[in-house]
């Protein structure tokens, strides 16, 4: 694998393939449990490639997927995500050691996408354990918790 570009080094703690499980809640849907795999890699350029897939716990039915790119600017991170639901997110926020707190700076919606107004992603890595939360304001609901998961790094 290519050497990590120095501009992206502050986000090197995210690299790897991560697997685990989480829970989803939101006032407009039934609570659910899910299994997840996240892969974050690089090609020697000043960005990290991100891919995420979830399946319903117990059945393995596909739930959600998204792809994107991480970038760093000193002690700040940027994340750009595209979702097959017609939603795109551009998020930014501070890097603090092995934690990052991102808030949406722009959300794009395809004509048939459900309304999403705000998103916030908080990620903390402790060794080979990643914990994250996703908060959002969508479909007429205020900004609030939607996802909470813990993943384990299974490959670097």
C-alpha positions, 0 to 999 in steps of 0.5 A, spaced: 500 500 500 502 507 498 505 511 503 500 515 507 500 522 504 503 527 510 497 532 509 492 526 511 497 523 517 492 527 522 487 522 520 491 516 520 488 513 526 481 511 522 485 507 517 483 500 516 477 495 516 472 496 521 466 491 523 461 491 529 454 493 531 449 499 532 442 501 534 438 506 530 433 510 533 428 516 530 421 518 531 419 517 524 421 509 524 422 503 529 428 502 533 433 497 529 439 494 530 444 493 525 451 490 523 456 494 519 463 494 516 467 500 514 473 501 510 477 507 510 484 506 506 488 511 502 492 511 495 498 516 497 494 522 495 492 527 500 485 524 502 482 517 505 477 513 501 471 511 505 466 506 504 460 503 509 455 498 509 450 496 514 445 490 514 439 488 519 442 484 525 439 477 525 437 477 518 442 480 514 438 484 510 441 490 507 440 497 510 444 503 508 451 504 504 455 510 503 461 512 500 466 518 500 472 521 502 476 524 508 481 530 507 485 534 513 487 541 513 491 541 519 487 540 525 481 540 522 477 534 518 473 534 512 468 529 510 464 528 503 459 523 503 454 520 497 448 516 499 444 512 494 438 515 497 440 521 493 443 525 499 450 528 499 453 531 505 459 535 506 462 535 513 467 539 517 470 539 524 476 539 529 481 533 530 482 532 537 488 526 538 484 520 535 477 523 535 473 527 530 467 531 531 464 533 524 458 537 523 454 538 516 456 545 512 452 543 506 447 537 504 445 536 497 438 533 496 436 529 489 429 531 487 426 524 490 430 524 496 427 525 503 429 531 507 435 532 511 437 538 514 443 537 519 448 532 520 453 531 525 458 525 526 462 524 532 468 518 532 473 516 537 478 511 536 481 507 542 486 502 539 482 498 535 475 500 537 471 505 534 465 508 537 461 513 533 454 517 533 450 520 528 445 525 529 441 528 524 435 533 523 430 530 518 423 529 515 421 535 520 424 532 526 429 536 530 437 535 530 437 528 534 441 522 535 440 517 529 445 512 530 450 509 535 455 504 534 462 500 536 466 497 531 473 493 531 478 494 527 479 487 523 485 489 518 489 495 517 
